[in-house]
Amino acid sequence: MAKKSMIARETKRIKLVKKLANKRATLKDLIRNTNASFEDKEKASVQLQKLPRDSSKSRVRNRCNITGRPHGYYRKFGLSRNKLREATMRGDVPGVVKASW
């Protein structure tokens, strides 16, 4: 089980990303726009830099929904390898069976 503080930090980051996603997208579009003036691009770049660092989507870490474990995470299920195995053995994951050959 991950520390509660780490899980709380991740949820805080996720909320911040959702809150500022539109603002970040508009600023990035303005910076990429070839028709915009240099001054506008520079102003947008400064505004983007002033946004909180944790509002970037790349700062969010994938974690297991049950334990908060950051490694061995399967995106398709939202679980770490340990909890996915347990759920599969119980039959909670549809379409997944233990391999045998």
Buried (B, 14 or more C-beta within 10 A) or exposed (E): EBEEEEBEEBEEBBEBBEEBEEEBEEBEEBBEEEEBEEEEBEBBBEBBEEBEEBBBEEBBBEBBEBBBBBEEBEEEBBBBBEBBBBBBEEEEBEEBEEEEE
